[in-house]
Amino acid sequence: MDAPHAVGGPVPAEPGRAALEVSPLPGRSGIRARGEISALTRPSWEQALSELAGRHAGVSYVELSDVAFVDVAGVTALAVTAMNLADGRVVVENPPPQLPRVLEMFWPGLDRIEVAL
């Protein structure tokens, strides 16, 4: 079993294993992710989204320009987080191409998420 890691720190990288690093966005309410969002990194992703929701105040940003891949469950975690916010929205910046397609396929018209390409 993998040792737990601190949120915001990288998932231990091993050959053939995905890694994800999540950090706060400087100067804005939000997070920046780097790496992959998949079954191996989902616990870190979900923890980061939970913390983001806890700090949410109107608009939260999720910067994904350094994310190479996000699986359907990772998009689901993002959508569920946005739907459970009391108000406001999540702005997803520079996501990998599959993220907007999955959002449109499973949550068309979800106005709690704005995708900025």
Backbone as numpy.savetxt, mean C-alpha at the origin, in Angstrom:
# Nx Ny Nz CAx CAy CAz Cx Cy Cz
10.31 -20.43 10.74 9.46 -19.25 10.74 10.35 -18.02 10.74
10.00 -17.00 9.94 10.76 -15.77 9.87 10.64 -15.00 11.17
11.71 -14.34 11.55 11.66 -13.47 12.72 10.85 -12.24 12.37
10.11 -11.68 13.34 9.33 -10.48 13.05 10.26 -9.32 12.73
9.77 -8.38 11.99 10.55 -7.19 11.64 9.73 -5.95 11.96
10.42 -4.87 12.15 9.75 -3.61 12.47 9.05 -3.06 11.24
7.87 -2.50 11.42 7.17 -1.85 10.32 8.03 -0.70 9.86
8.12 -0.54 8.56 8.96 0.51 8.01 10.34 -0.03 7.66
10.67 -1.20 8.18 11.94 -1.82 7.85 11.73 -2.82 6.73
12.80 -3.20 6.09 12.64 -4.16 4.99 12.33 -5.56 5.51
11.59 -6.29 4.72 11.40 -7.71 4.98 12.73 -8.37 4.67
13.22 -9.27 5.51 14.51 -9.90 5.23 14.55 -10.49 3.81
15.55 -10.10 3.06 15.65 -10.54 1.67 16.52 -11.79 1.59
16.03 -12.77 0.90 16.77 -13.99 0.62 16.66 -14.21 -0.87
17.60 -14.93 -1.46 17.48 -15.20 -2.89 16.12 -15.80 -3.22
15.47 -15.24 -4.21 14.17 -15.72 -4.63 13.01 -15.24 -3.78
13.27 -14.37 -2.80 12.20 -13.87 -1.92 11.97 -12.40 -2.19
10.73 -12.00 -2.06 10.36 -10.60 -2.26 10.70 -9.79 -1.02
10.89 -8.50 -1.20 11.14 -7.60 -0.08 10.24 -6.38 -0.24
9.88 -5.79 0.90 9.07 -4.58 0.90 9.57 -3.68 2.01
9.76 -2.42 1.67 10.11 -1.41 2.66 9.06 -0.32 2.59
8.52 0.07 3.73 7.51 1.12 3.80 8.02 2.19 4.76
7.96 3.44 4.32 8.42 4.55 5.14 7.44 5.71 5.05
7.48 6.62 6.02 6.60 7.80 5.95 6.99 8.70 4.79
6.02 9.42 4.26 6.29 10.42 3.23 6.70 11.72 3.92
7.84 12.28 3.57 8.23 13.54 4.21 7.32 14.69 3.77
6.83 15.44 4.74 6.04 16.62 4.45 4.58 16.39 4.11
4.15 15.13 4.06 2.75 14.83 3.75 2.29 13.66 4.58
0.98 13.57 4.75 0.39 12.43 5.44 0.35 11.26 4.48
1.20 10.28 4.72 1.19 9.13 3.83 2.41 8.26 3.97
2.50 7.27 3.06 3.59 6.31 3.07 4.17 6.14 1.67
5.42 5.71 1.64 6.11 5.34 0.39 6.51 3.89 0.54
6.21 3.10 -0.49 6.58 1.69 -0.48 7.60 1.43 -1.57
8.50 0.49 -1.28 9.52 0.06 -2.25 9.59 -1.46 -2.22
9.62 -2.06 -3.41 9.75 -3.52 -3.49 8.54 -4.16 -4.13
8.07 -5.24 -3.53 6.91 -5.98 -4.03 5.88 -6.14 -2.93
4.61 -6.13 -3.34 3.51 -6.40 -2.41 2.90 -7.72 -2.86
3.18 -8.76 -2.08 2.76 -10.11 -2.44 2.50 -10.89 -1.15
2.24 -12.17 -1.27 1.95 -13.00 -0.10 3.08 -12.93 0.94
4.31 -12.84 0.48 5.44 -12.80 1.41 5.54 -11.49 2.17
5.10 -10.41 1.57 5.25 -9.08 2.18 3.94 -8.50 2.68
2.84 -9.21 2.47 1.52 -8.67 2.82 1.37 -8.27 4.28
1.91 -9.02 5.25 1.77 -8.57 6.64 2.34 -7.16 6.87
3.49 -6.87 6.29 4.06 -5.52 6.42 3.18 -4.48 5.74
2.66 -4.81 4.57 1.79 -3.91 3.82 0.53 -3.61 4.61
-0.11 -4.65 5.13 -1.34 -4.46 5.88 -1.11 -3.67 7.16
0.02 -3.90 7.83 0.35 -3.14 9.03 0.57 -1.66 8.68
1.27 -1.39 7.59 1.51 -0.01 7.17 0.19 0.68 6.83
-0.72 -0.02 6.16 -2.03 0.57 5.84 -2.85 0.82 7.09
-2.77 -0.08 8.05 -3.49 0.10 9.31 -2.99 1.35 10.04
-1.68 1.51 10.08 -1.11 2.69 10.72 -1.47 3.96 9.96
-1.49 3.89 8.65 -1.89 5.04 7.84 -3.33 5.43 8.14
-4.21 4.45 8.22 -5.62 4.72 8.53 -5.76 5.35 9.91
-4.92 4.94 10.84 -4.97 5.49 12.19 -4.55 6.95 12.25
-3.73 7.38 11.31 -3.27 8.77 11.24 -4.04 9.60 10.22
-4.95 8.97 9.50 -5.66 9.62 8.39 -6.42 10.87 8.84
-6.27 11.94 8.07 -7.00 13.19 8.34 -7.36 13.84 7.00
-8.38 13.34 6.36 -8.85 13.93 5.10 -8.27 13.29 3.87
-6.95 13.46 3.65 -6.28 12.88 2.48 -5.00 12.21 2.94
-4.82 10.97 2.54 -3.57 10.25 2.80 -2.98 9.85 1.45
-1.66 9.90 1.37 -0.97 9.58 0.12 -0.23 8.25 0.26
-0.26 7.47 -0.83 0.46 6.21 -0.92 1.29 6.27 -2.19
2.61 6.45 -2.04 3.51 6.61 -3.18 4.11 5.25 -3.51
3.88 4.79 -4.76 4.26 3.43 -5.15 5.19 3.38 -6.36
5.89 4.46 -6.67 6.73 4.47 -7.87 7.85 3.43 -7.81
8.26 3.01 -6.62 9.31 2.01 -6.48 8.77 0.62 -6.17
7.48 0.41 -6.43 6.88 -0.92 -6.26 6.81 -1.58 -7.63
7.46 -2.72 -7.74 7.51 -3.43 -9.02 6.25 -4.25 -9.29
5.59 -4.70 -8.21 4.44 -5.59 -8.38 3.56 -5.49 -7.15
2.25 -5.54 -7.38 1.29 -5.66 -6.27 0.27 -6.71 -6.68
0.04 -7.69 -5.82 -0.93 -8.74 -6.15 -2.34 -8.30 -5.80
-3.32 -9.10 -6.19 -4.73 -8.75 -5.99 -5.04 -8.58 -4.50
-4.46 -9.41 -3.66 -4.71 -9.27 -2.22 -4.13 -7.97 -1.67
-3.02 -7.53 -2.23 -2.44 -6.24 -1.82 -3.33 -5.08 -2.22
-3.92 -5.14 -3.41 -4.87 -4.12 -3.86 -6.12 -4.19 -2.99
-6.55 -5.39 -2.65 -7.72 -5.57 -1.79 -7.49 -4.89 -0.44
-6.32 -5.08 0.15 -6.01 -4.45 1.44 -6.08 -2.94 1.33
-5.60 -2.39 0.23 -5.67 -0.94 0.00 -7.12 -0.49 -0.14
-7.91 -1.20 -0.93 -9.31 -0.83 -1.14 -10.11 -0.91 0.16
-9.91 -1.98 0.92 -10.63 -2.14 2.19 -10.24 -1.03 3.17
-8.97 -0.69 3.21 -8.52 0.41 4.07 -9.23 1.70 3.69
-9.27 2.00 2.40 -9.93 3.23 1.93 -11.42 3.21 2.25
-12.07 2.08 2.03 -13.52 1.99 2.28 -13.85 2.15 3.77
-12.92 1.79 4.65 -13.18 1.85 6.08 -12.82 3.19 6.72
-12.30 4.13 5.92 -11.99 5.45 6.46 -13.29 6.19 6.77
-13.29 6.96 7.84 -14.49 7.71 8.23 -14.83 8.78 7.20
-13.81 9.37 6.59 -14.03 10.41 5.58 -12.77 10.54 4.73
-12.86 11.36 3.71 -11.71 11.65 2.89 -11.39 10.56 1.88
-10.11 10.56 1.46 -9.70 9.62 0.42 -8.22 9.30 0.54
-7.82 8.30 -0.23 -6.43 7.89 -0.35 -6.02 8.20 -1.79
-4.92 8.93 -1.95 -4.38 9.21 -3.27 -3.19 8.28 -3.48
-3.30 7.41 -4.49 -2.24 6.46 -4.81 -1.44 7.05 -5.97
-0.16 7.29 -5.72 0.68 7.93 -6.73 1.62 6.93 -7.39
1.67 6.98 -8.71 2.61 6.19 -9.52 2.58 4.70 -9.22
1.39 4.09 -9.24 1.32 2.65 -8.94 1.81 1.80 -10.11
2.14 0.53 -9.84 2.42 -0.37 -10.95 1.15 -0.54 -11.78
1.28 -0.88 -13.06 0.13 -0.88 -13.97 -1.03 -1.78 -13.56
-0.76 -2.86 -12.85 -1.85 -3.76 -12.50 -2.77 -3.18 -11.44
-2.30 -2.25 -10.61 -3.13 -1.73 -9.52 -4.38 -1.01 -10.03
-4.28 -0.04 -10.93 -5.52 0.60 -11.41 -6.46 -0.37 -12.13
-5.90 -1.35 -12.83 -6.74 -2.33 -13.53 -7.52 -3.17 -12.54
-6.86 -3.62 -11.46 -7.54 -4.44 -10.45 -8.61 -3.60 -9.73
-8.29 -2.35 -9.41 -9.29 -1.48 -8.77 -10.52 -1.33 -9.66
-10.30 -1.09 -10.93 -11.43 -0.89 -11.86 -12.24 -2.17 -12.03
-11.55 -3.31 -12.01 -12.23 -4.59 -12.20 -13.12 -4.94 -11.00
-12.58 -4.79 -9.79 -13.30 -5.25 -8.61 -14.01 -4.16 -7.82
-13.56 -2.91 -7.95 -14.19 -1.80 -7.21 -14.42 -0.61 -8.14
-15.17 -0.80 -9.22 -15.41 0.33 -10.12 -16.19 1.42 -9.37
-15.77 2.64 -9.55 -16.48 3.74 -8.92 -16.12 3.96 -7.46
-15.11 3.28 -6.94 -14.69 3.49 -5.55 -14.07 4.88 -5.46
-14.83 5.82 -4.92 -14.36 7.21 -4.91 -13.45 7.53 -3.72
-13.20 6.57 -2.87 -12.29 6.78 -1.73 -10.83 6.64 -2.15
-10.59 6.14 -3.37 -9.23 6.02 -3.89 -9.11 6.82 -5.17
-8.11 7.68 -5.21 -7.77 8.43 -6.43 -6.41 7.94 -6.88
-6.32 7.54 -8.15 -5.04 7.07 -8.70 -4.43 8.18 -9.53
-3.22 8.59 -9.15 -2.48 9.62 -9.88 -1.30 8.95 -10.56
-1.37 8.87 -11.88 -0.30 8.21 -12.63 0.84 9.14 -12.93
